[in-house]
């Protein structure tokens, strides 16, 4: 990162160019021998100052752009963390609803299990294809329930969901805590 030039940089630059121009005019008498040469010397000094002025402003602009970029990245990470935590909470809420059906001994509605599969997969997209992951095992149990055809098979499958739902709850809680901790370490 480049530090922005100080606010007095332009004044100091102008002073240095004026002093250099006066030294050149005092040293070389042909620069002041006619009005055209004096005018050329002054416009040359102004041109040099304009080039230095543009360079200083370019450095300031670069510094501002770097600060804005860092700020945007920080805000993006914060928003992403909030979105992740919201997704974990929605998934946890659906898992809690499913746990209520299991505890009540009532057949779990298909839409609740289907919502849990979608939300759980959204929360852990990397683990979907890892066949050894906790996510994959839990999801297979949920999918088995969806494949159960008869009411008797669904009742049995509902009772078999107890372990996976508890595992999903633990998995979500750990991931939520890790996401919040990671965010708080970046922004104390």
Residue frames as qw, qx, qy, qz and C-alpha x, y, z in Angstrom:
[[0.000, 0.889, 0.457, 0.000, 0.00, 0.00, 0.00],
 [0.398, 0.336, -0.028, 0.854, 1.26, 3.46, -0.81],
 [0.184, -0.578, -0.475, 0.637, 0.80, 6.24, 1.70],
 [0.281, 0.854, 0.378, 0.221, -1.13, 9.21, 0.35],
 [0.418, 0.325, -0.105, 0.842, 0.94, 12.33, -0.24],
 [0.185, -0.459, -0.497, 0.713, 0.56, 15.00, 2.43],
 [0.217, 0.850, 0.475, -0.070, -1.90, 17.83, 1.87],
 [0.079, -0.900, 0.164, 0.397, 0.94, 20.37, 1.54],
 [0.703, -0.042, 0.542, 0.459, 2.74, 18.36, -1.14],
 [0.455, 0.720, 0.385, 0.354, 1.47, 20.54, -3.98],
 [0.110, -0.993, 0.049, -0.013, 2.62, 23.74, -2.25],
 [0.576, -0.590, 0.464, 0.324, 6.08, 22.31, -1.56],
 [0.679, 0.254, 0.543, 0.424, 6.33, 21.04, -5.14],
 [0.283, 0.897, 0.236, 0.243, 5.38, 24.47, -6.52],
 [0.313, -0.915, 0.221, 0.124, 7.93, 26.14, -4.24],
 [0.678, -0.302, 0.534, 0.405, 10.71, 23.78, -5.38],
 [0.578, 0.503, 0.487, 0.419, 9.87, 24.33, -9.06],
 [0.072, 0.987, 0.091, 0.112, 9.77, 28.14, -8.60],
 [0.466, -0.767, 0.369, 0.244, 13.16, 28.09, -6.84],
 [0.696, -0.018, 0.570, 0.436, 14.64, 25.82, -9.54],
 [0.440, 0.749, 0.382, 0.316, 13.25, 28.09, -12.28],
 [0.114, -0.990, 0.079, 0.008, 14.66, 31.22, -10.59],
 [0.606, -0.533, 0.480, 0.344, 18.05, 29.52, -10.21],
 [0.655, 0.295, 0.543, 0.435, 18.04, 28.55, -13.90],
 [0.254, 0.907, 0.239, 0.238, 17.06, 32.07, -14.96],
 [0.314, -0.913, 0.229, 0.121, 19.73, 33.61, -12.71],
 [0.670, -0.340, 0.545, 0.372, 22.40, 31.18, -13.94],
 [0.464, 0.243, 0.626, 0.578, 21.65, 31.31, -17.67],
 [0.060, 0.479, 0.071, -0.873, 21.23, 34.87, -18.87],
 [0.144, 0.022, -0.675, -0.723, 19.92, 33.78, -22.30],
 [0.122, -0.467, -0.876, 0.022, 16.72, 32.52, -20.56],
 [0.058, -0.778, -0.428, 0.456, 15.87, 36.12, -19.65],
 [0.310, -0.183, 0.348, 0.866, 17.28, 37.85, -22.73],
 [0.238, -0.130, -0.432, -0.860, 13.91, 38.37, -24.45],
 [0.585, -0.065, 0.328, -0.738, 10.26, 38.27, -23.45],
 [0.837, 0.164, -0.380, -0.357, 9.70, 35.16, -25.61],
 [0.542, 0.232, -0.754, 0.290, 12.42, 33.23, -23.77],
 [0.184, -0.169, 0.613, -0.749, 11.14, 34.36, -20.38],
 [0.743, 0.045, 0.039, -0.667, 7.66, 33.27, -21.39],
 [0.783, 0.220, -0.570, -0.117, 8.98, 29.90, -22.63],
 [0.269, 0.243, -0.779, 0.511, 10.87, 29.37, -19.36],
 [0.414, -0.083, 0.462, -0.780, 7.76, 30.19, -17.29],
 [0.828, 0.118, -0.139, -0.530, 5.49, 27.94, -19.36],
 [0.633, 0.265, -0.720, 0.102, 8.08, 25.14, -19.18],
 [0.009, 0.180, -0.742, 0.646, 8.12, 25.47, -15.38],
 [0.630, 0.023, 0.233, -0.741, 4.31, 25.41, -15.32],
 [0.804, 0.220, -0.455, -0.312, 4.34, 22.29, -17.52],
 [0.405, 0.226, -0.815, 0.348, 6.76, 20.53, -15.16],
 [0.271, -0.085, 0.588, -0.758, 4.57, 21.51, -12.20],
 [0.754, 0.103, -0.072, -0.645, 1.46, 20.20, -14.03],
 [0.717, 0.210, -0.662, -0.065, 3.15, 16.83, -14.65],
 [0.206, 0.145, -0.787, 0.563, 4.24, 16.55, -11.01],
 [0.478, -0.032, 0.302, -0.824, 0.75, 17.67, -9.89],
 [0.812, 0.113, -0.330, -0.467, -0.83, 14.89, -11.98],
 [0.571, 0.193, -0.770, 0.211, 1.59, 12.32, -10.55],
 [0.076, -0.122, 0.658, -0.739, 0.77, 13.38, -6.97],
 [0.652, 0.044, 0.126, -0.747, -2.97, 13.14, -7.66],
 [0.762, 0.181, -0.576, -0.234, -2.48, 9.73, -9.25],
 [0.337, 0.152, -0.815, 0.446, -0.74, 8.51, -6.08],
 [0.339, -0.029, 0.475, -0.812, -3.58, 9.90, -3.97],
 [0.756, 0.122, -0.205, -0.610, -6.15, 8.20, -6.16],
 [0.640, 0.180, -0.746, 0.028, -4.31, 4.89, -5.92],
 [0.078, 0.111, -0.752, 0.645, -4.19, 5.18, -2.13],
 [0.544, 0.051, 0.250, -0.799, -7.91, 5.92, -1.97],
 [0.769, 0.174, -0.451, -0.417, -8.70, 3.02, -4.31],
 [0.458, 0.159, -0.834, 0.265, -6.69, 0.64, -2.11],
 [0.165, -0.021, 0.638, -0.752, -8.53, 1.79, 1.03],
 [0.675, 0.129, -0.014, -0.726, -11.91, 1.46, -0.70],
 [0.687, 0.199, -0.671, -0.194, -10.99, -2.01, -1.93],
 [0.233, 0.092, -0.846, 0.470, -10.05, -3.13, 1.59],
 [0.376, 0.058, 0.427, -0.820, -13.29, -1.67, 2.96],
 [0.733, 0.171, -0.286, -0.593, -15.41, -3.39, 0.30],
 [0.575, 0.161, -0.801, 0.044, -13.69, -6.72, 0.98],
 [0.010, 0.048, -0.749, 0.661, -14.30, -6.31, 4.70],
 [0.554, 0.125, 0.210, -0.796, -17.99, -5.50, 4.23],
 [0.713, 0.205, -0.536, -0.404, -18.38, -8.40, 1.79],
 [0.386, 0.107, -0.873, 0.279, -16.88, -10.82, 4.35],
 [0.211, 0.037, 0.595, -0.775, -19.21, -9.46, 7.05],
 [0.670, 0.177, -0.074, -0.717, -22.27, -9.84, 4.83],
 [0.641, 0.200, -0.721, -0.171, -21.21, -13.34, 3.82],
 [0.147, 0.066, -0.848, 0.505, -20.84, -14.29, 7.49],
 [0.433, 0.121, 0.384, -0.807, -24.33, -12.96, 8.24],
 [0.720, 0.221, -0.366, -0.547, -25.78, -14.87, 5.28],
 [0.491, 0.173, -0.849, 0.093, -24.05, -18.06, 6.44],
 [0.063, 0.009, 0.751, -0.658, -25.29, -17.67, 10.01],
 [0.593, 0.173, 0.110, -0.779, -28.83, -17.02, 8.73],
 [0.700, 0.215, -0.590, -0.340, -28.67, -20.16, 6.57],
 [0.297, 0.106, -0.882, 0.350, -27.42, -22.20, 9.55],
 [0.284, 0.072, 0.550, -0.782, -30.28, -20.84, 11.68],
 [0.693, 0.195, -0.169, -0.673, -32.91, -21.66, 9.05],
 [0.623, 0.187, -0.755, -0.085, -31.51, -25.16, 8.69],
 [0.099, 0.066, -0.813, 0.569, -31.44, -25.54, 12.48],
 [0.497, 0.094, 0.276, -0.817, -35.07, -24.42, 12.67],
 [0.760, 0.191, -0.414, -0.464, -36.08, -27.04, 10.10],
 [0.466, 0.160, -0.842, 0.219, -34.09, -29.72, 11.96],
 [0.164, -0.024, 0.649, -0.742, -35.90, -28.70, 15.16],
 [0.681, 0.130, -0.024, -0.721, -39.28, -29.05, 13.42],
 [0.717, 0.196, -0.644, -0.179, -38.28, -32.50, 12.20],
 [0.215, 0.137, -0.831, 0.495, -37.12, -33.44, 15.73],
 [0.454, 0.005, 0.381, -0.806, -40.55, -32.36, 17.02],
 [0.798, 0.153, -0.295, -0.504, -42.29, -34.74, 14.60],
 [0.567, 0.218, -0.781, 0.143, -39.92, -37.56, 15.58],
 [0.001, -0.101, 0.727, -0.679, -40.51, -36.99, 19.31],
 [0.582, 0.072, 0.195, -0.786, -44.28, -36.78, 18.79],
 [0.462, 0.040, 0.886, 0.027, -44.25, -40.13, 17.02],
 [0.566, 0.686, 0.243, -0.388, -45.93, -38.52, 14.05],
 [0.744, 0.312, 0.382, 0.451, -44.93, -39.27, 10.50],
 [0.237, -0.539, 0.133, 0.797, -42.63, -36.46, 9.37],
 [0.559, 0.759, 0.201, -0.268, -44.02, -34.49, 6.43],
 [0.795, 0.278, 0.264, 0.470, -42.07, -34.98, 3.25],
 [0.266, 0.871, 0.049, 0.410, -41.72, -31.22, 2.67],
 [0.463, -0.851, 0.242, -0.044, -39.95, -30.75, 6.03],
 [0.816, -0.234, 0.408, 0.335, -37.42, -33.48, 5.24],
 [0.625, 0.566, 0.288, 0.455, -36.99, -32.12, 1.72],
 [0.015, -0.965, 0.053, -0.255, -36.43, -28.58, 3.08],
 [0.640, -0.679, 0.339, 0.121, -33.85, -29.93, 5.52],
 [0.817, 0.114, 0.370, 0.428, -31.99, -31.70, 2.70],
 [0.413, 0.773, 0.169, 0.452, -31.88, -28.48, 0.63],
 [0.234, -0.939, 0.138, -0.208, -30.89, -26.23, 3.53],
 [0.777, -0.491, 0.342, 0.196, -28.30, -28.65, 4.89],
 [0.767, 0.291, 0.315, 0.478, -26.74, -28.99, 1.44],
 [0.207, 0.896, 0.055, 0.389, -26.64, -25.20, 1.07],
 [0.474, -0.850, 0.220, -0.064, -24.85, -24.88, 4.40],
 [0.586, -0.482, 0.607, 0.235, -22.18, -27.46, 3.52],
 [0.721, 0.628, -0.104, -0.276, -21.65, -27.38, -0.25],
 [0.198, 0.652, -0.732, -0.024, -18.07, -28.66, -0.09],
 [0.357, -0.227, 0.868, -0.258, -19.04, -31.76, 1.87],
 [0.793, 0.292, 0.102, -0.525, -21.76, -32.87, -0.56],
 [0.782, 0.466, -0.397, -0.121, -19.35, -34.87, -2.70],
 [0.066, 0.484, -0.812, 0.320, -17.17, -36.19, 0.15],
 [0.749, -0.183, -0.552, -0.317, -18.58, -39.67, 0.73],
 [0.581, -0.133, -0.658, 0.460, -16.87, -39.93, 4.13],
 [0.029, -0.300, 0.218, -0.928, -18.25, -36.65, 5.50],
 [0.113, 0.289, 0.751, -0.583, -20.75, -36.31, 8.32],
 [0.415, 0.376, -0.033, -0.828, -22.90, -34.29, 5.94],
 [0.450, 0.205, -0.729, -0.472, -23.04, -37.11, 3.41],
 [0.173, -0.126, -0.954, 0.209, -24.04, -39.72, 6.03],
 [0.200, 0.376, 0.532, -0.732, -26.77, -37.49, 7.43],
 [0.432, 0.369, -0.251, -0.784, -28.08, -36.63, 4.03],
 [0.333, 0.076, -0.897, -0.281, -28.27, -40.31, 3.03],
 [0.004, -0.294, -0.860, 0.416, -30.51, -40.99, 6.05],
 [0.313, 0.464, 0.217, -0.800, -32.78, -38.10, 5.06],
 [0.415, 0.321, -0.567, -0.635, -32.94, -39.34, 1.47],
 [0.155, -0.067, -0.986, 0.007, -33.80, -42.86, 2.66],
 [0.206, 0.413, 0.634, -0.621, -36.77, -41.40, 4.47],
 [0.402, 0.478, -0.143, -0.768, -37.89, -39.68, 1.26],
 [0.358, 0.234, -0.811, -0.399, -37.61, -43.02, -0.58],
 [0.184, 0.117, 0.909, -0.356, -39.78, -44.88, 1.97],
 [0.225, -0.184, -0.646, -0.706, -42.96, -45.84, 0.11],
 [0.484, -0.525, -0.669, -0.207, -45.50, -47.17, 2.58],
 [0.380, -0.786, 0.080, -0.481, -46.67, -45.50, 5.80],
 [0.900, -0.423, 0.023, 0.098, -45.14, -48.36, 7.83],
 [0.758, 0.213, -0.019, 0.616, -41.77, -47.83, 6.12],
 [0.103, 0.715, -0.036, 0.691, -42.02, -44.08, 6.77],
 [0.644, -0.723, 0.024, -0.248, -42.77, -44.64, 10.48],
 [0.904, -0.221, 0.047, 0.363, -39.70, -46.85, 10.78],
 [0.557, 0.437, 0.045, 0.705, -37.64, -44.38, 8.74],
 [0.206, -0.847, -0.026, -0.489, -38.90, -41.52, 10.94],
 [0.767, -0.635, 0.088, 0.027, -37.55, -43.23, 14.06],
 [0.838, 0.024, 0.124, 0.531, -34.24, -43.84, 12.26],
 [0.293, 0.761, 0.063, 0.576, -33.94, -40.09, 11.65],
 [0.549, -0.830, -0.090, 0.033, -33.39, -39.36, 15.37],
 [0.734, -0.356, 0.186, 0.547, -29.59, -39.87, 15.23],
 [0.480, 0.354, 0.329, 0.732, -29.02, -38.00, 11.96],
 [0.098, -0.876, -0.261, -0.393, -31.14, -35.04, 13.12],
 [0.604, -0.769, 0.031, 0.208, -29.09, -34.79, 16.33],
 [0.698, -0.093, 0.295, 0.646, -25.92, -35.07, 14.25],
 [0.280, 0.653, 0.340, 0.616, -27.16, -32.31, 11.93],
 [0.339, -0.918, -0.159, -0.131, -27.91, -30.12, 14.95],
 [0.686, -0.563, 0.169, 0.429, -24.38, -30.64, 16.33],
 [0.603, 0.212, 0.379, 0.669, -22.85, -30.06, 12.89],
 [0.094, 0.808, 0.308, 0.493, -24.78, -26.81, 12.41],
 [0.479, -0.874, -0.059, 0.058, -23.98, -25.56, 15.91],
 [0.707, -0.352, 0.250, 0.559, -20.26, -26.21, 15.44],
 [0.466, 0.389, 0.397, 0.689, -20.25, -24.54, 12.02],
 [0.101, -0.908, -0.269, -0.306, -22.19, -21.52, 13.28],
 [0.584, -0.770, 0.062, 0.250, -19.79, -21.09, 16.18],
 [0.677, -0.105, 0.340, 0.644, -16.76, -21.48, 13.88],
 [0.307, 0.645, 0.385, 0.585, -18.17, -18.93, 11.42],
 [0.270, -0.939, -0.140, -0.161, -18.84, -16.39, 14.17],
 [0.686, -0.589, 0.171, 0.391, -15.43, -17.00, 15.75],
 [0.620, 0.182, 0.363, 0.672, -13.65, -16.60, 12.42],
 [0.111, 0.805, 0.299, 0.500, -15.50, -13.33, 11.81],
 [0.447, -0.893, -0.051, -0.014, -14.79, -12.01, 15.31],
 [0.745, -0.320, 0.203, 0.550, -11.06, -12.77, 14.94],
 [0.448, 0.400, 0.338, 0.725, -10.94, -10.59, 11.82],
 [0.113, -0.639, -0.140, -0.748, -13.00, -7.81, 13.42],
 [0.415, -0.238, -0.707, 0.521, -12.35, -7.63, 17.17]]
